[in-house]
């Protein structure tokens, strides 16, 4: 199995998740969850981790964390390793608790921290465990909206800073931000990650490429690096579609949304603004075209022609 791409530097911001081996539960009791949170806390003072948000589900967890000391692997060895030791002793078992390596996506925090925090806090709602995120005890959401006093190790200021200068105002606005997606179908922001490793726009990806991906051996060893090509601009995509396709305008419009969604690297909100529709409208149009491609051979060939002209065959996120 190819080793995961790890880009490590001071101040890097990651979405991290780890699942139970064979998708089995990693938390069996309240005490288990409390102990895991203790390891998050100890990671902050022992290894300088900055924990922004978290959510503990039954068989996996999500974290948004920052690494001022460029030591992601050390932090995660502490969290997963210490918890595995505790869990095995407590539940009289042996062996691996987590399924392989933890998954970490390097994130452009200025562009995606808000969206990812919302996605993480809505996990229990998507899983139909609770109707609203404030009813779920094992996430950081209760602290973000001021329901409970936050532990010292949880750093909310960065994300809440986008919602107001005063604490109560920020709590209230953040709650509104999260609740906007309740009972709505929406796509995970992680779907926009390039090569399942980087989440950010052109400037962020170019910064990472130019500063951290220059090792030829590393490029050869890690297949994900083949995805780090510059994404085409929307005008280039749309002009190519107009040249290749000869179809009715509504279908062409949906194809353009499909390509913009999967190949441009643009945030969903920017694509939606371009087409003057809501975010969910872009996602729904993209899914319809994905289904139609599987059913319509002629359309599939046209799509492949467009991909070839844009050299997109290996760039899809």
C-alpha positions as CSV (number, residue, x, y, z in Angstrom):
1,X,0.0,0.0,0.0
2,X,1.4,3.4,-1.0
3,X,2.3,5.5,2.0
4,X,0.2,8.6,2.5
5,X,1.4,12.0,1.5
6,X,2.6,14.0,4.5
7,X,3.5,17.6,4.0
8,X,4.9,18.9,7.3
9,X,5.8,22.5,8.2
10,X,5.4,24.9,11.1
11,X,1.9,26.3,11.3
12,X,0.4,23.7,9.0
13,X,-3.4,23.2,9.4
14,X,-4.9,19.7,8.9
15,X,-8.2,17.9,8.8
16,X,-7.4,14.6,10.5
17,X,-9.5,11.5,10.8
18,X,-8.9,7.9,11.9
19,X,-11.3,5.0,11.8
20,X,-11.6,1.8,13.9
21,X,-10.0,-1.3,12.5
22,X,-12.6,-3.2,10.4
23,X,-14.8,-0.1,11.1
24,X,-15.4,-1.4,14.6
25,X,-16.2,1.1,17.4
26,X,-13.3,2.8,19.0
27,X,-15.5,4.3,21.8
28,X,-17.6,2.0,23.9
29,X,-18.3,4.2,26.9
30,X,-18.4,7.7,28.2
31,X,-15.1,7.0,30.0
32,X,-13.5,6.0,26.7
33,X,-14.5,9.3,25.1
34,X,-13.4,11.3,28.2
35,X,-10.0,9.6,28.1
36,X,-9.6,10.3,24.4
37,X,-10.2,14.0,25.1
38,X,-7.6,13.8,27.8
39,X,-5.1,12.7,25.2
40,X,-6.1,15.6,22.9
41,X,-5.4,17.9,25.9
42,X,-2.0,16.4,26.6
43,X,-1.0,16.7,23.0
44,X,-1.4,20.4,23.3
45,X,1.0,20.9,26.1
46,X,3.4,18.0,25.4
47,X,3.7,18.4,21.6
48,X,2.4,22.0,21.0
49,X,-0.7,20.8,19.0
50,X,-3.4,23.4,18.5
51,X,-6.9,21.7,18.5
52,X,-9.5,23.9,16.7
53,X,-12.4,21.5,16.4
54,X,-13.2,17.9,17.1
55,X,-16.0,15.3,16.8
56,X,-15.9,11.8,18.3
57,X,-18.2,9.4,16.5
58,X,-18.6,5.7,17.4
59,X,-16.0,4.2,15.0
60,X,-14.0,7.3,14.0
61,X,-13.2,10.8,14.9
62,X,-12.5,14.1,13.2
63,X,-10.0,16.8,14.2
64,X,-9.0,20.2,12.8
65,X,-5.5,20.8,14.2
66,X,-2.5,23.0,13.7
67,X,1.1,22.1,14.1
68,X,3.3,25.1,15.2
69,X,6.2,22.7,15.8
70,X,5.9,20.9,12.4
71,X,5.3,17.5,14.2
72,X,2.1,16.0,13.0
73,X,3.3,12.4,13.1
74,X,4.5,12.9,16.7
75,X,1.2,14.4,17.8
76,X,-0.8,11.6,16.2
77,X,1.5,8.8,17.6
78,X,0.7,10.3,21.0
79,X,-3.0,10.5,20.5
80,X,-3.7,7.2,18.7
81,X,-0.9,5.3,20.4
82,X,-1.8,6.3,24.0
83,X,-5.5,5.8,23.4
84,X,-4.9,2.3,21.8
85,X,-2.9,1.3,24.9
86,X,-5.6,2.5,27.2
87,X,-8.4,0.9,25.2
88,X,-6.7,-2.5,24.9
89,X,-6.1,-2.6,28.7
90,X,-9.6,-1.4,29.5
91,X,-11.4,-3.8,27.2
92,X,-9.0,-6.7,27.6
93,X,-8.0,-6.9,24.0
94,X,-4.8,-6.8,21.9
95,X,-3.7,-5.6,18.5
96,X,-4.5,-2.7,16.3
97,X,-7.4,-0.4,17.3
98,X,-7.2,1.9,14.3
99,X,-7.5,1.0,10.6
100,X,-4.1,1.7,9.1
101,X,-2.5,5.1,9.2
102,X,-4.5,8.2,10.1
103,X,-5.7,10.3,7.2
104,X,-4.6,14.0,7.2
105,X,-5.5,16.6,4.5
106,X,-3.4,19.7,4.5
107,X,-5.8,22.7,4.4
108,X,-5.7,26.3,3.4
109,X,-7.1,27.4,6.7
110,X,-8.1,30.9,5.6
111,X,-10.3,29.5,2.8
112,X,-11.7,26.3,4.4
113,X,-11.5,26.4,8.2
114,X,-15.1,27.7,8.6
115,X,-16.6,25.1,6.2
116,X,-14.6,22.2,7.6
117,X,-15.6,23.1,11.2
118,X,-19.3,23.1,10.1
119,X,-18.8,19.8,8.3
120,X,-17.3,18.3,11.4
121,X,-19.9,19.6,13.8
122,X,-22.7,18.3,11.6
123,X,-21.4,14.7,11.5
124,X,-23.8,13.5,14.2
125,X,-26.7,15.1,12.4
126,X,-25.7,13.4,9.1
127,X,-25.5,10.1,10.9
128,X,-29.0,10.7,12.3
129,X,-27.8,10.4,15.9
130,X,-29.2,13.8,16.9
131,X,-31.5,16.3,15.2
132,X,-29.3,19.3,16.0
133,X,-25.5,19.4,16.7
134,X,-26.0,21.1,20.1
135,X,-27.6,17.9,21.3
136,X,-24.4,15.9,20.7
137,X,-22.1,15.9,23.7
138,X,-18.9,14.6,22.0
139,X,-18.0,17.5,19.7
140,X,-16.6,21.0,20.2
141,X,-19.8,22.6,18.9
142,X,-21.3,23.1,22.3
143,X,-18.3,25.3,23.2
144,X,-18.5,27.2,19.9
145,X,-22.0,28.4,20.6
146,X,-21.4,29.1,24.3
147,X,-23.5,26.3,25.8
148,X,-20.6,25.2,28.0
149,X,-17.4,26.7,29.2
150,X,-14.6,25.7,26.8
151,X,-11.6,23.7,28.0
152,X,-8.3,25.7,27.9
153,X,-6.8,23.4,25.3
154,X,-9.6,24.0,22.7
155,X,-8.7,27.0,20.6
156,X,-11.9,28.5,19.1
157,X,-10.7,32.0,18.5
158,X,-9.4,31.6,15.0
159,X,-12.7,30.2,13.5
160,X,-15.0,32.3,15.7
161,X,-13.0,35.4,14.7
162,X,-14.7,35.2,11.3
163,X,-18.1,35.7,13.0
164,X,-17.6,38.7,15.2
165,X,-15.2,40.5,17.6
166,X,-17.4,39.9,20.7
167,X,-17.8,36.4,22.1
168,X,-21.6,36.3,22.3
169,X,-22.0,37.8,18.8
170,X,-19.5,35.2,17.4
171,X,-21.3,32.4,19.2
172,X,-24.7,33.4,17.8
173,X,-23.4,34.0,14.2
174,X,-21.6,30.7,14.2
175,X,-24.7,28.9,15.3
176,X,-26.6,30.5,12.4
177,X,-23.9,29.5,10.0
178,X,-24.0,25.8,11.0
179,X,-27.8,25.7,11.2
180,X,-28.1,27.0,7.6
181,X,-27.3,23.5,6.4
182,X,-29.6,21.6,8.7
183,X,-32.1,19.4,6.8
184,X,-30.3,20.3,3.6
185,X,-28.3,18.1,1.2
186,X,-24.8,19.4,0.8
187,X,-21.4,18.1,-0.3
188,X,-18.4,17.7,2.0
189,X,-15.8,20.4,1.4
190,X,-13.3,17.5,1.5
191,X,-14.6,16.5,-1.9
192,X,-12.5,19.4,-3.3
193,X,-9.2,18.0,-1.9
194,X,-6.6,17.4,-4.6
195,X,-5.3,13.9,-4.5
196,X,-6.9,13.3,-1.1
197,X,-4.0,15.4,0.3
198,X,-4.4,19.1,-0.3
199,X,-7.4,21.4,0.1
200,X,-6.9,24.9,-1.2
201,X,-6.9,27.2,-4.2
202,X,-4.3,27.8,-6.9
203,X,-2.1,30.0,-4.8
204,X,-2.0,27.6,-1.8
205,X,-1.3,24.6,-4.0
206,X,1.5,26.5,-5.8
207,X,2.9,27.6,-2.5
208,X,3.0,23.9,-1.3
209,X,4.4,22.7,-4.6
210,X,7.2,25.3,-4.8
211,X,8.2,25.0,-1.2
212,X,7.6,21.4,-0.1
213,X,7.2,19.1,-3.2
214,X,10.6,19.5,-4.9
215,X,12.0,16.1,-3.9
216,X,12.0,13.9,-7.1
217,X,12.3,10.7,-5.1
218,X,9.3,11.7,-3.0
219,X,7.3,12.5,-6.2
220,X,8.1,9.0,-7.5
221,X,7.2,7.3,-4.3
222,X,3.9,9.0,-3.6
223,X,1.4,8.6,-6.5
224,X,-0.8,11.4,-5.1
225,X,1.7,14.0,-6.3
226,X,0.7,13.4,-9.9
227,X,-2.5,15.4,-9.1
228,X,-0.7,18.6,-8.3
229,X,-1.0,20.3,-11.7
230,X,-2.4,23.8,-12.2
231,X,-6.1,23.7,-12.6
232,X,-7.6,25.2,-15.7
233,X,-9.5,28.5,-15.5
234,X,-13.3,28.4,-15.9
235,X,-13.2,30.3,-19.2
236,X,-10.8,27.7,-20.6
237,X,-13.0,24.9,-19.5
238,X,-16.2,26.5,-20.8
239,X,-14.7,27.4,-24.2
240,X,-13.5,23.8,-24.7
241,X,-16.9,22.5,-23.8
242,X,-18.6,24.8,-26.3
243,X,-16.2,23.6,-29.0
244,X,-16.6,19.9,-28.3
245,X,-20.3,19.8,-27.5
246,X,-23.3,20.4,-29.8
247,X,-26.2,20.1,-27.4
248,X,-29.1,22.0,-26.0
249,X,-28.2,24.8,-23.6
250,X,-29.6,23.3,-20.4
251,X,-27.5,20.2,-20.8
252,X,-24.4,22.2,-21.7
253,X,-24.9,24.4,-18.6
254,X,-25.0,21.3,-16.4
255,X,-21.9,19.8,-18.1
256,X,-20.1,23.1,-17.4
257,X,-21.1,22.9,-13.7
258,X,-19.9,19.3,-13.6
259,X,-16.5,20.3,-15.0
260,X,-16.2,23.4,-12.9
261,X,-17.0,21.4,-9.7
262,X,-14.6,18.6,-10.4
263,X,-11.7,20.2,-12.3
264,X,-11.4,23.9,-11.7
265,X,-10.3,23.8,-8.0
266,X,-12.7,26.7,-7.4
267,X,-14.7,26.8,-4.1
268,X,-18.3,25.7,-4.5
269,X,-19.6,29.1,-3.5
270,X,-17.6,30.8,-6.3
271,X,-19.0,28.3,-8.9
272,X,-22.5,28.9,-7.7
273,X,-22.0,32.6,-7.9
274,X,-20.8,32.3,-11.5
275,X,-24.0,30.5,-12.4
276,X,-26.2,32.6,-10.2
277,X,-27.6,29.6,-8.3
278,X,-27.2,28.1,-4.8
279,X,-24.4,25.8,-3.8
280,X,-26.7,22.8,-3.7
281,X,-27.8,23.5,-7.3
282,X,-24.3,23.1,-8.5
283,X,-23.9,19.9,-6.5
284,X,-27.1,18.5,-7.8
285,X,-26.3,19.4,-11.5
286,X,-22.9,17.7,-11.1
287,X,-24.4,14.5,-9.7
288,X,-27.0,14.4,-12.5
289,X,-24.3,14.6,-15.2
290,X,-22.2,12.0,-13.4
291,X,-25.2,9.6,-13.6
292,X,-25.9,10.5,-17.2
293,X,-22.3,9.8,-18.2
294,X,-22.7,6.3,-16.9
295,X,-25.9,5.8,-18.9
296,X,-25.2,7.7,-22.1
297,X,-22.2,6.4,-24.1
298,X,-22.3,9.3,-26.6
299,X,-22.1,11.8,-23.7
300,X,-19.3,9.8,-22.1
301,X,-17.2,10.0,-25.3
302,X,-17.8,13.8,-25.5
303,X,-16.7,14.1,-21.8
304,X,-13.6,12.2,-22.5
305,X,-12.8,14.4,-25.5
306,X,-13.1,17.5,-23.3
307,X,-10.9,15.9,-20.6
308,X,-8.3,15.1,-23.2
309,X,-8.2,18.6,-24.7
310,X,-7.8,20.0,-21.2
311,X,-5.3,17.3,-20.1
312,X,-7.6,16.5,-17.2
313,X,-7.4,12.8,-17.2
314,X,-5.2,12.7,-14.0
315,X,-6.3,15.9,-12.3
316,X,-9.7,15.1,-10.9
317,X,-10.0,15.6,-7.2
